[in-house]
């Protein structure tokens, strides 16, 4: 039997999600979660059988139609209509990895016993996850307020035999999937469509994906920055611990410590210097990289809370005999965090491009544009242009989504978070940061060769030696787009072992 992760009330961590996604785990419900789900569903059924009072979304319409009462015989149809009518996504399809995280997070959220779903509904979501049945979900459609309504509707359509999925390399309709798997469509009962569509799993899945990615990108920014510093014949004094301690910021202290670790044993960093100071893009690495680290930690805190939360509406409390219509679906905490993350990532890219620029200036023993015969050869002139264009794009993408709101549903939803737009923007910024860092590495590794025979640290030398297995030193002009692509590939594949003290 393979590895199984049991959904329970235990906290779901980023590390555990990474294991589930990358180590072949399947999902199953713990007995605790099964009992939570059954207890809540039975309570709701009993409540509906004995009570004719209007309960939002259960026996009423949705949004501005909250005051329209629905008959008991139409409660199931109401939920099916909700899923169908809300699947209005458009734009690019989101990555299958993020769709899979969405499914995982929705299972986790409805398993606490406050959502009123059927056990069979949750088990069907688990079947989707375990069989890599990944619905087609589109980039645009969520305001990040009443939950990620449209994306989650697309995620759930195949459960009722509609929409489309990706399965075993094929695109199948929801109806064809059910035939292939010999499954009956899920018959949604009262509240279920709302439980599935209300929630922040589109935003949260992006946040989880980005958090896992940006931790590594932050480490790579330090490693590549250290290579550039040594190749530029930079000074180590700005990284002295005493300097960091009198400013107190944890990210700054951590960054300086890591740079000292990375450059430990370097001949280059320890040799006498002619210059007294380095440009800010080198000297202020602790302050700039560190500020981004502190922001990343804040974002991690927000998403750690969210992935362990109940975010649909209304919320059911069987033990208290309460069904409360509230606003846990509102994405404001996530929107603010994602906008912050955009800026933190963009700044790592911005300072990276400035270091690339400095390496090309023909200073400190480096030839102009990092080629032995500049003029005849343009050398590394244009990779910096590419990095600059991406940095500019990131600046545009950092316009905050969270400060925007557009009234919807005839004024019932009069303030929305736009967190879904913040999420998809942040996803683009992360991809762009990876490209910018790859271009800096491309330049820094080239520059390091012009400082020979002096060597950098054992860590840096090994990192660059491994990189050279993909991207060779450049003597004369050649097409470079393939080398940039290989540099990105290297960053995606390299495993970092930063055991700094």
N, C-alpha and C positions, 0 to 999 in steps of 0.2 A: 504494500500500500504506500502511495506517495505521501508527501508532506501535506498536512491538513491544518488550516487555521480555523479555529472555532470562534464564530461571532459570539461575543458575550458583552457584559457590562464593563469588562476590563478595558483600560484605556488603549486605544489604537494609536500607535506611535508612527512617526515617519520611518524609523528604522524597520519597523515591522511591515509597513506598506511596501518598502523597498524589497524586503525579503519575499513577500507574497507575490509581487510582480515579477521578480527576477530569478526566483529559485523554484519555480514550478509548483507553488502551493495551490491547492484547491480549498474551497470554502465549505463550511458546514455550520449549522446552527448548534450552539450549546443547548443543553436542556434548559438552562436559565433563560436564554433568548426565546426558545420555543414557548416556555411558560408565559413569558412577558407578552408575546404576540397573541397567544390564545386567550389569555385573561382579558386583555384589552378588547379584543374582538367580541368576546362573549358579553362583556359589559356593555359595549356599544349596541349589540343586537338586542339585549334586554331593555336598554334605554329606549331604543326606537320602537320596540313593541309596546311599551307602556306609556309613551309620552308623545303627544302631538305638538308640543311647543316647537317653534322654529329654532333650528340649530344651524348656524351658518355652514354652508357647503355640504351639509349632510342631508337636510331636507329643504334647502333653499337653493336659489340660483347663486351665481358667483359674481364677485366684484360688485359693480353697480346694480346687479340683479339680486342682491342679497335679500331683498324684501319679497321676492317671489317664492311662494310656498310650493313644494313639489310633493305630489301624492306618493304614498308608500310603494305602490306598484311601479312607479317610475324611478325609484331611487337608483337602481342599477343602471338603467339607461342614462340617467343624469351623469353618472361617473364615466361611462363609455363616451358619451357626447363630449364631455370635458376633455378627455385625452385626444379625441379626433380633432376637435375645433381649435385646440391650442397648439397643434403641430404646424406652426407657421414659420419655421426656420428657413433661412436662405443664406447665400454666400458660400464660402468654402466649407468643406467638411472638416471637422476637427479631427485631430490625430486619434488613431485607434487606442493608443496608450491612455489618452485622457478619457476616452469613453469607458475603458475598463475600470479606471479609477472612479468615475462617476457611479458605475454599477456597485462597486465595493462600498462607496460612501453612502449610497442610498440604502443598501442592505443594513449597514451599521446603524444608520439613523432611525430606521423604522423598527429595529429589533429591540428597542428599549421599552416598548409597550406603552407608548403614548400616541400612537398614530392610527390605530384601528384597522390595520390591514389584516387580510387573511394569511394564515400560514402558507397556503398554497401559492399565494402571490409572491411572498418572499422566497420561497423555494424555487420558483420559476426564475427569479433574478439570479439566484445562486447557480441554477442550471446554465444560464447565459454566461455567467462569469467562468464557470468551470469548463465549459465547452468552447470558450473563446468565440461566443456569438456576440458580435459587437454591432449594435444598431448604428445606422447612419444618423449623425447629429451635425447640425449646421452651426456656423459661427455666429450668425446674427439672429436675434429674436427675443433675447432676454433683457429686461430692464433691471434685473438684479434686485427686485423689490418683493413682488408676490412669489418669491422663489424664482428659480430659473425655469419659468413655465414652459416656454417653447422648446428649449433643448431637452428638458426632461420628458416632455410629451413625445418627442421623436425617439427618445431612449425607450419609452414604454409601449409605443405603438405595436411593435412585433409581438408583445405578450398577448394582444387581442387579435393577432393575425393581420396586422396592417403595417405600413411603413416598410423599411428595408433594413437588412443586416449584411455585415461582412462575416462570412463563415467559410473556413478552409480555402481562402483565396477566391471565393465566389461572392458575387452580389446576389442575394436572394430577396424576394418579397417576403413580407411577414407571413403570408398565407402559405407560400411554398416552404418556408422554414418549418412551420407547424406540421405540414405533411411529411417532410423529410425526417423530422424527429419523432413523428407519430404522437404529437402533443395536441391536446384540446386547447382552444383559446381560453385564457383566464376570464371567468365571468366576474367582472368587478362588482363589488357590493358597496353599500352606502359608505361614503367618506374615502374610499380607496383611491379613486382617481385624483382627488385633492391631495391625499397623502403622498402619492407618487410624484405629482407635479409641483406641489409646494415644496420648497427646500432649496438649499444653496449648493447643490452638488456639482453644477457646471462650474461655478466660481471656485468652489473648494477643490475640485479635481485639478483645475489649472494651478491653484495655489500649491497643492501637494507636489505636482509635477515640477513646478518652478522652484519650490523650496529644495527639493532633492537635487535639482540641477545647479542651483546657484551656490550651494555650499561648495561644490567642486569648482565652479568657476571662480569663486572667491579665493580658493586655495591656488588655483592656476594663475590668477592675477598676481599673487605674491611670488610664486615661483618664476614666472616670466618677467616680472618686474625686477627680481633679483638678478636674472640673467642680463637684462638690459643694463642694470646698475654696474655690474662687473664689466660688461663689454664697453661701457662708457667711461671706464676707469673712475668710477664714482667713489665717494667717501662713505665710511661706515659710521662715523660719529653721530649723524642725525638719528641713528637707530639705537643709541645707547639707552639702556633701561631707565637711567635717572631722568632723562628728558621726558620720557613717557609718564613716569610716575607722578610728576608734578602737575600733570594735566588730568589724570585720573580716568580718562575714557577707556573702557575695557577693550574695545576694538582696536584702538591705537596701540595699547600695550601689547595685545596679542600679535598685531601685525609686525611690530618692531622685533618682538621676540622671534617670530618665524623667520624674518629676513636674516637675523643674526644666525639662526640655526642653519638656514639654507646656504649661507656664505661661510660657514665655519670651515677653516682650512684652505680658503682661497688665497692663492699667491697674489692675484690681481687686487683684491680688496685691501690686502695688508701692505702693499708696496707704497713707498713714499709718493705723495701727491704734490703736483705743482700748483694746482688750483685750490682755493680756499673754500669755495662753495659749489654745490651742484644746483642746476635748475630745480624749480619746485616739483616738477613731475617725477624727479628722483628723490629729492630731499624730503618731500612731504608725503611719501608713500604711507608712512604710518597714520598720518592724519586723514588722508583721503580714503585709502583702503579701509582704515579702521572705522570711519564714519559709516561706510557702507556695511561693514560687518555688524555694527550696532543696529542698523536698520533691518538687516536680514534677520537678526535675532528677534526683533520686535514682530516682524512678519511671521516668523516661525511660531511665536507665542500665540498669535491670533489664529492661525490655521490649526495649531494643535488643539485649541479650544473647539474650533468649528467642526472638525472631523469626528469629535466625540459628543456632538450635540444633537438634539431634536429640533429640526428647523421647519417642520411643516405646520399647518394650521387647518382647523382648530386643534388644540392640544387636549388630549384625553388623560384624566387622572382617575383611574378606577377606584383607588383606595379612598380618595376624597369625594367621590361621586361628583366630579366636576368635568365639564367640557367647556374650555375657554377659547374664545376667538381672540387672538392677539397678533403679534408681529414678529415671531422668531424667524420668519422667512426673509426679513429685510436684510439686504447685503451690505449695509453701511460699514460695519467693521471690516469686511473683506475688501470693499472698494477702497477705503482709505489705506489699508495695508498694501494692496496691489499697486496703487499709485506710488506709495512710498518705495516699494520694491523696484518699480520702473526707474525711479530716480537713482536709487542706490546702484542698480546695474548700469545705468547709463553713465554714471560718474566713474565707475571702474573702467568702462570703455573709453571715456573721454581722456583720462589721464594716461591710459595705455597708448592711445594714438599720439599724444604729446611726446612720450618717450620714443616712439618710432620716429617721429619727426626729428628729434634731437640726434638720433643715431645717424641720420643722413647728412648732417651739416658739415662733415669734413673736419671735425674737431677731435682732439685727444688721441691722435694717432690713427684715426679712422679715415679712410678715403671718402671723398664726396660720393654719396649715393651707394656706398659700400661695394664698389667695384674697383679693380686694380687699374683700369684704364677708362676713367670717366670721360665723357665727351663722345667718343666713339660708342661707348655703352651708356645707356640711361640707367642701368643698374636697378636699384630698388626705389627709384623715384615714384613710380606709379602705384605700387602697393600702398604707399602712404596716402595717395589720393583716394584709393578705395576705402581705406580705413576712415579717412576724413568724411567721405560721403555717408558712411554708415553711422558715424558719430552724429552727423547732422540729422539723419533720419531718426535716430534715437531721441534727439532733443524734441523733435516734432511729436514723437509718440509719448513723450513724458507730459504733454498737456493733460492735466488731471481729469479723469472721467467722473470722479466722485463729487466734484463741485457742480455737476450738471444734474438737472432733473426735468422731466417732461411729464406733465399731468396725463393720466390715462384712466380708462374705465369710467368715463363721465365724471371725473373728479373724485371718485372714491379712493383711487390710488394717486394722491396728489403730491407725493414726494417719493421719488425712486432713487436707488443708489447708483445706477449705471455700472454696477460692479462687474457685470459680464463683459462690458467693453474694456474696463480696466484689466480684466483677466486676459483677454485676447491681445491687448496691446503689450502687456507684460511678457506674454509668450513670444512675441516678435522681438522685443528688446533683448530677451535672453539669448535667442538665436543670433542676434546681431552682436551681442557682447562676445559670444564664442568666436565669431568671425574676426572681430577686432583683435582679440587676444592671440588668435592664430597668426594674424599678420605681424603682430609685435614679435612673436616667437620666430617667425620667418626672418625678420630683420635682425633680431638680437643674436640668433645662432650664427648668422652670417658675420655680424660685427665681431663676435667673440673670436673668430678665426684670425682676424687682423691684429689681435692682441697676443698671438702666439710668439714665442714658445711659452709665455706665462699661462698658467692654468687657473681655472676657477676652482670651486670646491668640489670634493668628490661627488656630492649630491648633484650639483649642476652639471658636471662633466658626464655623469651617467645619463641624466635626463636628456642632454643634447645628443649624446651618442645614440641613444634609442631613437630620438627624433630623426637623426641622420639616416636611419634605416629606411625612412620614408622619403625624406627631402634632402637632397644633396647640396653641397656648397656650390655656389654659382660663380663661374669664372667670367663668362661673357653673356651678353643678352640672350634671352630665350623667352618662350611663352611662360608666364608665371601663374596663370589661373589654375592650372592643374596642381602646382605646388601649394597654392593657397588652400585648395580643396583638400589636399593631403594633410596639410597642417591642421585643418579643422578636424579631419578624421583622427589624427593623432591625439588631439585633445579629448576627443570623445572616448577613445580607447584606453588612454594611459590611466594606470592606477597609481594613485599617490599614497606614499607611506610617510606621512609627516609626523614622526614621533618626536617632535621637538619637546624639550624639557620646559 
